[in-house]
């Protein structure tokens, strides 16, 4: 409202269906116009679509671009679910079966809700549906759905860890070794690694706690990166290799 300029207002996109007009693109614009007009009735220019089904409206909402704010992925996924998009429906069903729900917005932090929705969806597409569901069930069993366990950093680390070791890790060991590990402990361990991509420090932290105590079932953390080194524990020659870009 503080920057409202009627010259920049986009046309509302409206579907004429079942004797009613449904706005599927321009809801925030319409709300601003109502405030400008004192919440009284007023004329407004619209682009009218005839013959759309509810599902087709949902697809158009999910795909809307232009000058408007891009649709957030939680809302986009729910719209595509309403439209019956098979991949979206499968992703959401497997997420719910594993004990989680996607957060309704990026600022919603609540146990049982995945706030890192894009990371979760990427994991689904890259790991495959079944392995994604296995991972999410394991996370749920380990941390009981605590919000931090499916936040941005953790989801990235969990994906990297499971992508690398998913076929060999022992789920019982994962749960027993990591269930009592706090967010702060994982954050501290992850912060001790440098020179690796963003998600790898959390994968390394998860791996370190998974390997704690040694014995059968441990994994080779070197598979995550060629030579990750905690700060302050460089080996001789590491500085020269780093300068050559060979870490």
TORLUM-489524 format. One record per residue (C-alpha): residue number from 1; residue in three letters; y, x, z. Coordinates in nm, 4 decimals, padded with zeros to 6 digits, always signed. Each point is the difference from the previous one (the first is absolute). Example, Ala and Ser with C-alpha at 12.3 -4.5 7.8 and 13.67 -1.06 7.14 Angstrom:
// residues 2
R     i    aa      north       east         up
R     1   ala   -00.4500   +01.2300   +00.7800
R     2   ser   +00.3440   +00.1370   -00.0660
This chain:
// residues 247
R     i    aa      north       east         up
R     1   unk   +00.0000   +00.0000   +00.0000
R     2   unk   +00.2376   +00.2878   +00.0796
R     3   unk   -00.0311   +00.1215   -00.3591
R     4   unk   -00.0317   -00.3384   -00.1706
R     5   unk   +00.1424   -00.0130   -00.3514
R     6   unk   -00.0607   -00.3194   -00.2012
R     7   unk   +00.0352   +00.1996   -00.3219
R     8   unk   -00.3174   +00.1922   +00.0898
R     9   unk   -00.2147   -00.2985   +00.0926
R    10   unk   -00.3201   -00.0185   -00.2039
R    11   unk   -00.1414   -00.3230   -00.1348
R    12   unk   -00.2519   -00.1646   +00.2272
R    13   unk   -00.3460   -00.0231   -00.1539
R    14   unk   -00.1400   -00.3433   +00.0649
R    15   unk   -00.3255   -00.1717   -00.0828
R    16   unk   +00.0113   -00.3733   -00.0749
R    17   unk   -00.3349   -00.1263   +00.1264
R    18   unk   -00.1290   -00.3296   +00.1382
R    19   unk   +00.3461   -00.1565   +00.0086
R    20   unk   +00.1528   +00.2838   +00.2046
R    21   unk   +00.1888   +00.3252   -00.0644
R    22   unk   -00.1513   +00.3135   +00.1571
R    23   unk   +00.2078   +00.3194   +00.0201
R    24   unk   -00.2356   +00.2959   -00.0533
R    25   unk   +00.2641   +00.2680   -00.0635
R    26   unk   +00.3420   -00.0121   +00.1659
R    27   unk   -00.0676   -00.1357   +00.3465
R    28   unk   +00.2425   +00.2415   +00.1668
R    29   unk   +00.2616   -00.0720   -00.2663
R    30   unk   -00.0348   -00.3716   +00.0659
R    31   unk   +00.0341   +00.0536   +00.3759
R    32   unk   +00.3215   +00.1999   -00.0529
R    33   unk   +00.1421   -00.2660   -00.2320
R    34   unk   -00.0699   -00.2685   +00.2587
R    35   unk   +00.1958   +00.1980   +00.2596
R    36   unk   +00.2894   +00.0574   -00.2413
R    37   unk   +00.0132   -00.3736   -00.0652
R    38   unk   -00.0099   -00.0975   +00.3635
R    39   unk   -00.3589   -00.1234   -00.0288
R    40   unk   +00.1194   -00.2942   -00.2112
R    41   unk   -00.1495   -00.1066   -00.3321
R    42   unk   +00.1269   +00.2062   -00.2940
R    43   unk   -00.0859   +00.0631   -00.3664
R    44   unk   -00.1890   +00.3196   -00.0814
R    45   unk   -00.1212   +00.1451   -00.3300
R    46   unk   -00.3785   +00.0267   -00.0265
R    47   unk   -00.2573   +00.1119   -00.2511
R    48   unk   -00.2567   -00.2802   -00.0023
R    49   unk   -00.3675   +00.0545   -00.0769
R    50   unk   -00.2116   -00.2991   -00.1004
R    51   unk   -00.3776   -00.0267   +00.0096
R    52   unk   -00.0675   +00.2792   +00.2520
R    53   unk   -00.2817   -00.0393   +00.2494
R    54   unk   +00.0393   +00.1045   +00.3635
R    55   unk   -00.2143   +00.3061   -00.0755
R    56   unk   +00.2174   +00.0985   -00.2967
R    57   unk   +00.3105   -00.0311   +00.2178
R    58   unk   -00.1619   +00.2349   +00.2519
R    59   unk   -00.0701   +00.2596   -00.2700
R    60   unk   +00.3600   -00.0148   -00.1255
R    61   unk   +00.1264   +00.0383   +00.3572
R    62   unk   -00.2216   +00.3048   +00.0538
R    63   unk   +00.1151   +00.1618   -00.3248
R    64   unk   +00.3729   -00.0754   +00.0258
R    65   unk   +00.2204   +00.3031   -00.0645
R    66   unk   +00.3550   +00.0221   -00.1308
R    67   unk   +00.2977   +00.0536   +00.2288
R    68   unk   -00.1543   -00.1846   +00.2914
R    69   unk   -00.1638   +00.1829   +00.2866
R    70   unk   -00.3547   +00.0955   -00.0903
R    71   unk   -00.2616   -00.2266   +00.1537
R    72   unk   -00.1575   +00.1675   +00.3039
R    73   unk   -00.3700   +00.0718   -00.0415
R    74   unk   -00.1139   -00.2311   +00.2848
R    75   unk   +00.1726   -00.2934   -00.1700
R    76   unk   -00.1138   +00.1111   -00.3436
R    77   unk   -00.3627   +00.0119   +00.1153
R    78   unk   +00.0216   -00.3430   +00.1595
R    79   unk   +00.1520   -00.1402   -00.3183
R    80   unk   -00.2753   +00.1548   -00.2120
R    81   unk   -00.2566   -00.1343   +00.2463
R    82   unk   +00.1452   -00.3478   -00.0501
R    83   unk   -00.0235   +00.0597   -00.3747
R    84   unk   -00.3684   +00.0854   +00.0343
R    85   unk   +00.0274   +00.3634   -00.1136
R    86   unk   -00.3566   +00.1259   +00.0502
R    87   unk   +00.0792   +00.3546   +00.1132
R    88   unk   +00.2656   -00.1186   +00.2448
R    89   unk   -00.2252   -00.2704   +00.1419
R    90   unk   -00.2836   +00.2516   +00.0481
R    91   unk   +00.2307   +00.2532   +00.1686
R    92   unk   +00.1365   -00.2572   +00.2444
R    93   unk   -00.3430   -00.1482   +00.0725
R    94   unk   -00.1481   +00.3424   +00.0767
R    95   unk   +00.3015   +00.0884   +00.2138
R    96   unk   -00.0442   -00.3184   +00.2021
R    97   unk   -00.3780   +00.0444   +00.0277
R    98   unk   +00.0601   +00.3430   +00.1518
R    99   unk   +00.2167   -00.1581   +00.2697
R   100   unk   +00.3488   +00.0584   -00.1396
R   101   unk   +00.2741   -00.2007   -00.1669
R   102   unk   +00.2852   +00.1317   -00.2121
R   103   unk   +00.3342   -00.0071   +00.1796
R   104   unk   +00.2386   -00.2670   -00.1301
R   105   unk   +00.2800   +00.2586   -00.0305
R   106   unk   +00.0544   +00.3743   +00.0168
R   107   unk   +00.1661   -00.0218   +00.3432
R   108   unk   -00.2772   -00.1972   +00.1627
R   109   unk   -00.2008   +00.2183   +00.2388
R   110   unk   -00.2747   -00.1884   +00.1754
R   111   unk   -00.3601   +00.0764   +00.0945
R   112   unk   -00.2402   -00.1226   -00.2653
R   113   unk   +00.2658   +00.0186   -00.2734
R   114   unk   +00.0139   +00.2744   -00.2610
R   115   unk   +00.3637   +00.0988   -00.0415
R   116   unk   -00.0872   +00.2736   -00.2532
R   117   unk   -00.1048   -00.2619   -00.2543
R   118   unk   +00.0542   +00.2124   -00.3103
R   119   unk   -00.2033   +00.2873   +00.1453
R   120   unk   -00.2806   -00.2411   +00.0857
R   121   unk   +00.0071   -00.1520   -00.3485
R   122   unk   -00.0014   +00.3458   -00.1575
R   123   unk   -00.3009   +00.0922   +00.2174
R   124   unk   -00.1770   -00.3153   -00.1186
R   125   unk   +00.0582   +00.0915   -00.3640
R   126   unk   -00.0826   +00.3692   +00.0353
R   127   unk   -00.2971   -00.0188   +00.2360
R   128   unk   -00.1451   -00.3145   -00.1516
R   129   unk   -00.0403   -00.3372   +00.1672
R   130   unk   -00.3125   +00.0704   +00.2071
R   131   unk   +00.1084   +00.3402   +00.1303
R   132   unk   +00.3441   -00.1387   +00.0846
R   133   unk   -00.1578   -00.2759   +00.2057
R   134   unk   -00.2262   +00.2534   +00.1739
R   135   unk   +00.3018   +00.2125   +00.0894
R   136   unk   +00.1981   -00.2917   +00.1377
R   137   unk   -00.2937   -00.1233   +00.2073
R   138   unk   -00.0337   +00.3500   +00.1439
R   139   unk   +00.3712   +00.0146   +00.0860
R   140   unk   -00.0188   -00.3430   +00.1633
R   141   unk   -00.3018   +00.0985   +00.2096
R   142   unk   +00.1565   +00.3297   +00.1048
R   143   unk   +00.3504   -00.1107   +00.1023
R   144   unk   -00.0490   -00.3756   +00.0331
R   145   unk   +00.2631   -00.0766   -00.2619
R   146   unk   +00.2910   +00.1708   +00.1759
R   147   unk   +00.3044   -00.0063   -00.2268
R   148   unk   +00.0526   +00.3782   -00.0020
R   149   unk   -00.3531   +00.0588   -00.1309
R   150   unk   +00.0929   -00.1653   -00.3314
R   151   unk   +00.3589   +00.1254   -00.0269
R   152   unk   +00.1295   +00.2111   -00.2884
R   153   unk   -00.1066   +00.3438   +00.1219
R   154   unk   -00.3375   -00.1083   +00.1342
R   155   unk   -00.0927   -00.2010   -00.3080
R   156   unk   +00.0785   +00.3009   -00.2160
R   157   unk   -00.2045   +00.2313   +00.2217
R   158   unk   -00.2909   -00.2431   +00.0291
R   159   unk   -00.0117   -00.0383   -00.3770
R   160   unk   -00.0053   +00.3788   -00.0540
R   161   unk   -00.2655   +00.0484   +00.2690
R   162   unk   -00.2243   -00.2792   -00.1274
R   163   unk   +00.0489   +00.0978   -00.3639
R   164   unk   -00.1204   +00.3491   +00.0844
R   165   unk   -00.2745   -00.0695   +00.2542
R   166   unk   -00.0834   -00.3700   -00.0288
R   167   unk   -00.3482   +00.0672   -00.1335
R   168   unk   -00.0985   +00.2408   +00.2775
R   169   unk   +00.1757   -00.0992   +00.3218
R   170   unk   -00.1917   -00.1700   +00.2777
R   171   unk   +00.1756   -00.3208   +00.0951
R   172   unk   -00.1341   +00.0070   +00.3563
R   173   unk   +00.1420   +00.3489   +00.0446
R   174   unk   +00.3349   -00.1049   -00.1468
R   175   unk   +00.0311   -00.2861   +00.2480
R   176   unk   -00.1151   +00.1995   +00.3036
R   177   unk   +00.2218   +00.3009   -00.0743
R   178   unk   +00.3167   -00.1846   -00.1049
R   179   unk   +00.0029   -00.3253   +00.1981
R   180   unk   +00.1627   +00.1680   +00.2980
R   181   unk   +00.2477   +00.2049   -00.2045
R   182   unk   +00.3564   -00.1240   +00.0296
R   183   unk   +00.2689   -00.0281   -00.2633
R   184   unk   +00.1975   +00.2777   +00.1710
R   185   unk   -00.2981   +00.2349   -00.0078
R   186   unk   -00.0537   -00.0531   -00.3725
R   187   unk   +00.3738   +00.0329   -00.0717
R   188   unk   +00.0138   +00.3296   +00.1923
R   189   unk   -00.3021   +00.1424   -00.1774
R   190   unk   +00.1249   -00.1103   -00.3424
R   191   unk   +00.3390   +00.1585   +00.0629
R   192   unk   -00.1666   +00.3397   +00.0495
R   193   unk   -00.0904   +00.0305   -00.3687
R   194   unk   +00.2356   +00.1157   -00.2718
R   195   unk   -00.0080   +00.0673   -00.3720
R   196   unk   -00.2183   -00.3000   -00.0878
R   197   unk   +00.0688   -00.3398   -00.1554
R   198   unk   +00.1316   -00.2801   +00.2184
R   199   unk   -00.3267   -00.1781   +00.0807
R   200   unk   -00.2162   +00.3093   +00.0498
R   201   unk   +00.1347   +00.0974   +00.3474
R   202   unk   -00.1181   -00.3343   +00.1367
R   203   unk   -00.3341   +00.0363   -00.1759
R   204   unk   -00.0338   +00.3449   +00.1572
R   205   unk   +00.0909   -00.1380   +00.3423
R   206   unk   -00.2580   -00.2757   -00.0336
R   207   unk   -00.2545   +00.2570   -00.1147
R   208   unk   +00.0682   +00.2305   +00.2923
R   209   unk   -00.0643   -00.2750   +00.2543
R   210   unk   -00.3037   -00.1139   -00.1973
R   211   unk   -00.1429   +00.3540   +00.0162
R   212   unk   +00.0779   +00.0430   +00.3688
R   213   unk   -00.3017   +00.1290   +00.1884
R   214   unk   -00.1702   +00.1269   -00.3155
R   215   unk   -00.3636   -00.0734   -00.0676
R   216   unk   -00.1663   -00.2148   -00.2616
R   217   unk   +00.2293   -00.2115   -00.2142
R   218   unk   +00.3079   +00.2228   -00.0102
R   219   unk   +00.1869   +00.0394   -00.3292
R   220   unk   +00.1564   +00.2974   -00.1756
R   221   unk   +00.3751   -00.0525   +00.0320
R   222   unk   +00.0629   +00.2656   -00.2645
R   223   unk   -00.0895   -00.2653   -00.2567
R   224   unk   +00.3271   -00.1760   +00.0739
R   225   unk   +00.2056   +00.2977   -00.1099
R   226   unk   -00.0665   +00.3589   -00.0932
R   227   unk   +00.1495   +00.1717   +00.3034
R   228   unk   +00.1908   -00.2286   +00.2385
R   229   unk   +00.1242   +00.1930   +00.3012
R   230   unk   +00.1509   -00.1352   +00.3246
R   231   unk   +00.3483   +00.1317   +00.0737
R   232   unk   -00.0018   +00.3282   +00.1873
R   233   unk   -00.3585   +00.0836   -00.1006
R   234   unk   +00.0411   +00.1623   -00.3391
R   235   unk   -00.2691   +00.2379   -00.1124
R   236   unk   +00.0892   +00.3384   -00.1351
R   237   unk   +00.1047   -00.0253   -00.3620
R   238   unk   +00.0811   -00.3721   +00.0074
R   239   unk   +00.3722   +00.0634   -00.0505
R   240   unk   -00.0624   +00.1905   -00.3216
R   241   unk   -00.2343   -00.2681   -00.1335
R   242   unk   +00.2579   -00.2683   +00.0835
R   243   unk   +00.2677   +00.1833   -00.1974
R   244   unk   -00.2331   +00.0103   -00.2985
R   245   unk   -00.0560   -00.3730   +00.0236
R   246   unk   -00.3697   +00.0408   +00.0750
R   247   unk   -00.0362   -00.1838   +00.3300
